[in-house]
């Protein structure tokens, strides 16, 4: 195996990982009936249509929950009362390097907590266990069906619902990885801001982030969003312009790092000396709003109340800066403030950046819908200890959303000359990663 160097930032990583696996063993034992087993598949390699070029692989979340191995056709077999088995498929191949990239500190622990079975092909998995009696969790249901696994046992909701729900609450090992991913991400954000203030293009800023984090682009937990000025108002702006923008006003960068499968998700908005003074002040106000929302985090708080706090805070900023001419309560009641913040205030975070179970009612399933005024809100859960999520209020000047207000009965409510001045500035988003503690919150991003 090719080993990834152990991190000095996580001195207890080996022991906490062993405890993490023990927690999963216990959790699965509660869900599996006597004699029941489940095969968890990392997934299979995919190719672009009509091409032999592979699509960048990402392991299925419930497999990655067990093992920090981002490789296709890896399997964990779990049976109540038995040591979990890791079918480590390493093909004999001279076209590609098949060595496994595993954290140097975790690799020996994997051999302690798993029965590791090394195989050279996926076909050999069926020789190791009677798959016809297994449940299957994973994306390649066609392969699983070909092994004789019945349709009722392919990603069965009775298994997935409690596993998805449980992923919101993290073990100490998971929190350690998220802390370190945040530390790395902040290094990248500092380099990105420095590049921006030196006149860098979106492309150059993006590369400055990657280099500072020692990441290849495909190793990031999601595609970096790097927007200058008006591009900052495109919520999932996907381009990286190579053109330097003279006198650019601001940079919005939404980018994170990944450690052992766990990703940070951090957004910062940096003004330059050319920034419109009202926008500069709004950035300061949004920073204060984001920190105030974090202060409201504690067990037992419904996540949508954080979103309501964000909308109310945006409304206050619109009034304070002369963008709106009426009280903040009217801006909220008439859903005018919502046009300036069209996304939710955050989402669950972990192995997946938008982690599973955000709308789930309970371990049994069900769904808590987001409020009608904010259908994009990704989390409607009640907060509980060791849950991890993002807090990311935003304030944007998006013509597509503001033009209907300009043409409608809200036209007298807003200061349109000032809004027209601010539209070229784009928008603002401030985002931290938050862990719920027994009495409040730990800001994993700011320490």
C-alpha positions as CSV (number, residue, x, y, z in Angstrom):
1,X,0.0,0.0,0.0
2,X,1.1,3.6,-0.7
3,X,0.7,5.4,2.6
4,X,-0.4,8.9,3.2
5,X,1.8,10.5,5.9
6,X,0.1,10.7,9.3
7,X,-1.0,14.2,10.4
8,X,0.6,15.7,13.4
9,X,-2.7,17.6,13.9
10,X,-4.5,14.4,14.9
11,X,-2.4,12.6,17.6
12,X,-5.2,10.3,18.7
13,X,-6.4,9.4,15.2
14,X,-5.6,5.7,15.4
15,X,-7.5,5.1,18.6
16,X,-10.4,7.3,17.6
17,X,-10.7,5.5,14.3
18,X,-10.8,2.2,16.1
19,X,-13.6,3.5,18.3
20,X,-15.4,4.9,15.3
21,X,-15.5,1.5,13.7
22,X,-16.6,-0.1,17.0
23,X,-19.5,2.4,17.0
24,X,-20.5,1.4,13.5
25,X,-20.3,-2.3,14.4
26,X,-22.7,-1.6,17.3
27,X,-25.0,0.5,15.2
28,X,-25.3,-2.1,12.5
29,X,-25.8,-4.9,15.0
30,X,-28.9,-3.1,16.3
31,X,-30.3,-2.9,12.7
32,X,-29.4,-6.4,11.5
33,X,-31.5,-9.4,12.5
34,X,-29.8,-12.6,13.7
35,X,-27.9,-14.1,10.8
36,X,-28.5,-11.1,8.5
37,X,-25.5,-9.6,6.7
38,X,-25.0,-6.6,4.5
39,X,-22.5,-6.0,1.8
40,X,-21.5,-2.4,1.4
41,X,-20.0,-1.5,-2.0
42,X,-17.8,1.6,-2.7
43,X,-19.1,1.6,-6.2
44,X,-17.7,0.8,-9.6
45,X,-15.7,2.9,-12.1
46,X,-17.8,4.8,-14.7
47,X,-16.8,6.1,-18.1
48,X,-18.0,8.9,-20.3
49,X,-20.5,7.8,-22.9
50,X,-18.8,6.5,-26.0
51,X,-15.4,7.0,-24.5
52,X,-12.8,5.0,-22.5
53,X,-12.0,7.9,-20.3
54,X,-12.9,7.2,-16.7
55,X,-15.0,9.7,-14.6
56,X,-13.4,10.7,-11.4
57,X,-14.4,8.2,-8.8
58,X,-16.0,9.0,-5.4
59,X,-16.8,6.2,-3.0
60,X,-20.4,5.7,-1.8
61,X,-21.0,7.5,1.4
62,X,-21.9,4.5,3.6
63,X,-18.8,2.6,2.5
64,X,-16.6,5.7,3.2
65,X,-18.2,5.8,6.6
66,X,-16.3,2.6,7.4
67,X,-13.1,3.0,5.5
68,X,-10.9,6.0,4.3
69,X,-10.4,4.3,0.9
70,X,-11.6,6.1,-2.2
71,X,-11.3,3.2,-4.6
72,X,-13.8,1.4,-6.9
73,X,-15.0,-2.1,-6.1
74,X,-14.1,-2.2,-2.5
75,X,-16.5,-4.0,-0.1
76,X,-17.3,-4.2,3.6
77,X,-19.3,-7.2,4.8
78,X,-21.1,-6.7,8.1
79,X,-22.8,-9.5,10.0
80,X,-24.0,-9.1,13.6
81,X,-21.6,-10.7,16.0
82,X,-18.7,-11.1,13.5
83,X,-15.7,-8.9,12.8
84,X,-16.5,-6.8,9.7
85,X,-14.7,-8.1,6.6
86,X,-13.0,-5.8,4.2
87,X,-12.7,-7.3,0.7
88,X,-9.8,-5.3,-0.6
89,X,-9.8,-5.7,-4.4
90,X,-6.5,-4.8,-6.0
91,X,-6.4,-5.8,-9.7
92,X,-3.3,-7.1,-11.4
93,X,-2.7,-4.2,-13.8
94,X,0.3,-2.8,-15.6
95,X,-1.7,0.1,-17.2
96,X,-2.4,1.9,-13.9
97,X,-0.9,2.1,-10.4
98,X,-3.1,0.0,-8.2
99,X,-1.5,0.8,-4.9
100,X,-4.0,1.9,-2.2
101,X,-3.6,5.4,-0.9
102,X,-4.3,5.0,2.9
103,X,-3.4,7.3,5.8
104,X,-0.2,5.8,7.3
105,X,-1.5,6.0,10.8
106,X,-4.8,4.3,10.0
107,X,-3.5,1.5,7.7
108,X,-2.4,-0.8,10.6
109,X,-5.6,-0.1,12.5
110,X,-7.7,-1.3,9.5
111,X,-6.0,-4.7,9.8
112,X,-6.8,-4.8,13.5
113,X,-10.5,-3.9,13.3
114,X,-11.3,-5.6,10.0
115,X,-10.8,-9.1,8.7
116,X,-8.9,-7.9,5.6
117,X,-9.3,-10.2,2.6
118,X,-7.1,-9.3,-0.4
119,X,-8.6,-10.1,-3.8
120,X,-7.5,-9.4,-7.4
121,X,-10.9,-9.1,-9.0
122,X,-14.5,-8.3,-8.2
123,X,-15.5,-11.8,-9.4
124,X,-13.7,-13.3,-6.3
125,X,-16.0,-11.6,-3.9
126,X,-18.7,-14.2,-4.4
127,X,-16.2,-16.9,-3.5
128,X,-15.8,-15.4,0.0
129,X,-19.4,-15.3,1.1
130,X,-22.9,-16.4,0.1
131,X,-24.0,-13.2,-1.4
132,X,-27.5,-14.5,-2.1
133,X,-28.4,-14.1,1.5
134,X,-26.9,-10.6,1.9
135,X,-28.5,-7.2,1.8
136,X,-26.6,-4.8,-0.5
137,X,-25.9,-1.1,-0.1
138,X,-24.3,0.7,-3.0
139,X,-24.7,2.1,-6.5
140,X,-24.1,-1.0,-8.7
141,X,-27.4,-2.8,-8.2
142,X,-27.0,-4.5,-11.5
143,X,-23.8,-6.3,-10.3
144,X,-25.5,-7.1,-7.0
145,X,-28.6,-8.6,-8.7
146,X,-26.2,-10.7,-10.9
147,X,-24.8,-12.2,-7.7
148,X,-28.3,-13.4,-6.8
149,X,-29.2,-10.7,-4.3
150,X,-33.0,-10.3,-4.4
151,X,-34.5,-6.9,-5.4
152,X,-36.0,-6.4,-2.0
153,X,-32.5,-6.4,-0.5
154,X,-31.0,-3.8,-2.8
155,X,-30.6,-0.5,-0.9
156,X,-33.6,-1.5,1.3
157,X,-35.2,1.6,2.9
158,X,-35.4,-0.3,6.3
159,X,-31.6,-0.2,6.4
160,X,-30.9,3.1,4.6
161,X,-33.3,5.2,6.7
162,X,-31.6,4.7,10.1
163,X,-28.1,4.8,8.5
164,X,-28.8,8.0,6.7
165,X,-30.3,9.6,9.8
166,X,-27.4,8.5,12.0
167,X,-24.8,10.1,9.7
168,X,-25.7,13.6,10.9
169,X,-24.2,12.8,14.3
170,X,-20.4,12.4,14.2
171,X,-18.0,10.3,16.2
172,X,-14.9,11.9,17.7
173,X,-12.8,10.5,14.8
174,X,-15.1,12.2,12.3
175,X,-15.0,15.5,14.1
176,X,-11.1,15.2,14.2
177,X,-11.0,14.8,10.4
178,X,-13.4,17.7,9.9
179,X,-11.3,19.9,12.2
180,X,-8.2,19.2,10.1
181,X,-10.0,19.6,6.8
182,X,-11.0,23.1,8.1
183,X,-7.5,23.9,9.1
184,X,-6.3,23.0,5.6
185,X,-9.1,24.9,4.0
186,X,-8.3,28.1,5.8
187,X,-4.7,27.9,4.6
188,X,-6.1,27.8,1.0
189,X,-8.5,30.6,1.7
190,X,-5.7,32.8,3.0
191,X,-3.7,32.1,-0.2
192,X,-6.7,32.8,-2.4
193,X,-7.4,36.2,-0.7
194,X,-3.7,37.2,-1.1
195,X,-3.8,36.2,-4.8
196,X,-7.1,38.2,-5.3
197,X,-5.7,41.4,-3.6
198,X,-2.6,41.1,-5.8
199,X,-4.8,41.2,-8.9
200,X,-5.2,37.5,-9.7
201,X,-7.8,36.1,-12.0
202,X,-10.4,33.6,-10.9
203,X,-8.2,30.9,-12.5
204,X,-5.1,32.1,-10.6
205,X,-7.0,32.4,-7.3
206,X,-8.4,28.8,-7.8
207,X,-4.9,27.4,-8.3
208,X,-3.5,29.4,-5.4
209,X,-6.1,27.7,-3.2
210,X,-5.2,24.2,-4.5
211,X,-1.5,24.7,-4.2
212,X,-1.8,26.0,-0.6
213,X,-3.9,23.0,0.4
214,X,-1.6,20.6,-1.6
215,X,-4.6,19.3,-3.5
216,X,-5.3,18.2,-7.0
217,X,-8.5,19.6,-8.4
218,X,-10.3,16.2,-8.3
219,X,-9.3,15.7,-4.6
220,X,-11.4,18.7,-3.4
221,X,-14.7,17.8,-1.7
222,X,-16.6,19.8,-4.3
223,X,-15.9,22.0,-7.3
224,X,-14.5,25.3,-6.0
225,X,-16.7,28.4,-6.6
226,X,-14.4,31.4,-7.3
227,X,-16.4,34.5,-8.4
228,X,-15.2,38.1,-8.9
229,X,-17.7,40.9,-8.7
230,X,-21.0,40.0,-10.5
231,X,-20.0,36.3,-10.7
232,X,-20.3,36.2,-6.9
233,X,-24.1,36.4,-7.4
234,X,-24.2,33.1,-9.3
235,X,-24.7,30.8,-6.4
236,X,-22.9,27.8,-7.9
237,X,-20.7,29.7,-10.4
238,X,-18.8,27.0,-12.2
239,X,-16.2,28.9,-14.4
240,X,-12.7,30.1,-13.6
241,X,-12.0,33.0,-15.9
242,X,-8.4,33.5,-16.9
243,X,-9.0,37.2,-17.5
244,X,-7.7,39.6,-14.8
245,X,-10.3,42.1,-13.7
246,X,-8.8,45.5,-13.2
247,X,-10.2,47.2,-10.1
248,X,-12.2,44.1,-9.0
249,X,-14.4,45.0,-6.1
250,X,-14.7,41.6,-4.3
251,X,-13.9,37.9,-4.3
252,X,-16.4,35.3,-3.2
253,X,-14.7,31.9,-2.8
254,X,-16.5,28.8,-1.7
255,X,-13.9,26.0,-1.3
256,X,-12.9,23.3,1.0
257,X,-10.3,20.6,1.7
258,X,-10.8,16.9,2.3
259,X,-9.1,14.6,4.9
260,X,-9.8,10.8,4.9
261,X,-13.0,11.4,3.0
262,X,-14.3,14.2,5.2
263,X,-14.7,17.6,3.6
264,X,-14.7,21.2,4.9
265,X,-17.0,23.7,3.2
266,X,-15.9,27.3,3.7
267,X,-16.9,30.5,2.1
268,X,-15.3,33.9,2.4
269,X,-16.1,37.2,0.7
270,X,-13.1,39.6,0.5
271,X,-13.4,43.2,-0.5
272,X,-10.7,45.1,-2.3
273,X,-9.9,48.8,-2.0
274,X,-12.1,49.3,-5.0
275,X,-15.2,47.9,-3.3
276,X,-18.4,50.0,-3.2
277,X,-18.5,51.4,0.3
278,X,-22.0,50.1,0.9
279,X,-21.0,46.6,-0.2
280,X,-17.9,46.8,2.0
281,X,-20.1,47.6,5.0
282,X,-22.5,44.8,4.1
283,X,-19.7,42.3,4.1
284,X,-18.8,43.4,7.7
285,X,-22.5,43.1,8.6
286,X,-22.8,39.6,7.1
287,X,-19.8,38.5,9.0
288,X,-21.4,39.6,12.3
289,X,-24.7,38.0,11.3
290,X,-23.1,34.7,10.5
291,X,-21.3,34.6,13.9
292,X,-24.6,35.6,15.7
293,X,-26.4,32.6,14.1
294,X,-23.6,30.3,15.3
295,X,-24.2,31.7,18.8
296,X,-27.8,30.5,18.6
297,X,-26.7,26.9,18.0
298,X,-27.5,24.4,20.7
299,X,-29.2,21.0,21.1
300,X,-33.0,21.1,20.8
301,X,-33.1,24.1,18.3
302,X,-34.9,23.4,15.1
303,X,-32.5,24.1,12.2
304,X,-35.1,26.2,10.3
305,X,-35.0,28.8,13.1
306,X,-31.4,29.5,12.2
307,X,-32.6,30.1,8.6
308,X,-35.3,32.5,9.9
309,X,-32.6,34.3,11.9
310,X,-30.6,34.7,8.7
311,X,-33.5,36.1,6.7
312,X,-34.3,38.5,9.5
313,X,-30.7,39.6,9.7
314,X,-30.5,40.2,5.9
315,X,-33.7,42.3,6.2
316,X,-32.1,44.4,9.0
317,X,-29.0,45.0,6.8
318,X,-31.1,46.1,3.9
319,X,-32.8,48.6,6.1
320,X,-29.6,49.8,7.8
321,X,-27.9,50.4,4.5
322,X,-30.7,52.3,2.9
323,X,-31.5,49.6,0.4
324,X,-35.0,49.1,1.8
325,X,-37.4,51.8,2.8
326,X,-39.7,49.9,5.1
327,X,-39.2,48.0,8.4
328,X,-37.5,44.6,8.4
329,X,-40.7,42.8,9.5
330,X,-42.4,43.9,6.4
331,X,-39.5,42.8,4.2
332,X,-39.8,39.3,5.9
333,X,-43.6,39.1,5.8
334,X,-43.8,40.0,2.1
335,X,-40.8,37.7,1.3
336,X,-38.9,40.6,-0.2
337,X,-35.8,39.8,2.0
338,X,-35.9,36.2,0.6
339,X,-35.0,37.5,-2.9
340,X,-31.7,38.7,-1.5
341,X,-31.0,35.3,0.1
342,X,-32.5,32.6,-2.1
343,X,-30.7,29.7,-0.6
344,X,-30.9,27.9,2.7
345,X,-28.7,28.9,5.6
346,X,-26.7,25.6,5.5
347,X,-26.7,21.9,5.3
348,X,-25.4,18.8,7.0
349,X,-21.7,18.1,6.4
350,X,-19.5,15.1,6.6
351,X,-18.5,12.4,4.1
352,X,-20.7,14.2,1.6
353,X,-20.6,18.0,1.4
354,X,-24.4,18.0,1.3
355,X,-24.7,15.0,3.6
356,X,-27.7,12.7,3.7
357,X,-30.7,12.9,6.0
358,X,-31.2,16.6,6.1
359,X,-34.9,16.5,5.7
360,X,-35.5,13.1,7.4
361,X,-38.1,13.1,10.2
362,X,-36.7,10.2,12.2
363,X,-34.5,7.0,12.0
364,X,-37.6,5.3,10.7
365,X,-37.8,7.6,7.7
366,X,-40.4,10.3,6.8
367,X,-39.6,13.8,5.7
368,X,-39.9,17.3,7.2
369,X,-40.4,19.6,4.3
370,X,-38.6,23.0,4.2
371,X,-40.9,26.0,4.7
372,X,-42.8,27.2,1.6
373,X,-40.9,30.6,1.7
374,X,-37.5,28.8,1.5
375,X,-37.8,25.6,-0.5
376,X,-34.0,25.4,-1.0
377,X,-33.4,24.9,2.7
378,X,-31.5,21.6,2.9
379,X,-31.9,20.8,6.6
380,X,-35.1,20.7,8.7
381,X,-33.8,18.5,11.5
382,X,-33.7,19.3,15.2
383,X,-30.2,20.0,16.4
384,X,-28.5,17.4,18.6
385,X,-25.1,17.0,20.2
386,X,-22.2,16.2,17.7
387,X,-24.3,17.0,14.7
388,X,-22.2,18.9,12.1
389,X,-23.5,21.3,9.5
390,X,-22.7,24.6,7.8
391,X,-24.0,28.1,8.6
392,X,-23.8,30.3,5.5
393,X,-26.0,33.3,5.3
394,X,-25.8,35.2,2.0
395,X,-26.9,38.5,0.5
396,X,-26.9,38.9,-3.3
397,X,-28.0,41.3,-6.0
398,X,-29.4,39.0,-8.6
399,X,-31.3,40.7,-11.4
400,X,-33.3,37.6,-12.2
401,X,-34.8,37.7,-8.7
402,X,-35.0,41.5,-8.2
403,X,-36.5,42.5,-11.5
404,X,-40.0,41.0,-10.6
405,X,-39.9,43.1,-7.4
406,X,-39.0,46.2,-9.5
407,X,-41.9,45.6,-11.8
408,X,-44.4,44.6,-9.0
409,X,-45.9,46.1,-5.9
410,X,-42.5,46.1,-4.2
411,X,-41.1,48.8,-6.5
412,X,-41.7,51.6,-4.0
413,X,-40.2,49.5,-1.1
414,X,-36.6,49.3,-2.4
415,X,-34.0,51.9,-3.3
416,X,-33.5,51.0,-6.9
417,X,-30.8,53.5,-7.8
418,X,-28.6,52.1,-5.0
419,X,-29.4,48.5,-6.0
420,X,-28.3,49.3,-9.5
421,X,-25.0,50.6,-8.1
422,X,-24.6,47.3,-6.2
423,X,-25.5,44.8,-8.8
424,X,-22.0,44.9,-10.4
425,X,-20.6,43.9,-6.9
426,X,-22.4,40.6,-7.1
427,X,-23.0,39.2,-3.6
428,X,-21.8,38.0,-0.2
429,X,-21.6,34.7,1.5
430,X,-19.9,33.8,4.8
431,X,-19.7,30.1,5.7
432,X,-18.3,28.2,8.7
433,X,-18.6,24.5,9.7
434,X,-20.3,24.0,13.1
435,X,-20.5,21.1,15.5
436,X,-23.2,21.1,18.1
437,X,-21.9,20.6,21.7
438,X,-23.8,19.7,24.8
439,X,-24.5,23.3,25.6
440,X,-23.8,25.3,22.4
441,X,-21.5,25.2,19.4
442,X,-17.9,24.5,18.3
443,X,-16.9,26.5,15.3
444,X,-14.7,24.0,13.5
445,X,-13.6,26.7,11.0
446,X,-12.6,29.4,13.4
447,X,-11.4,27.2,16.2
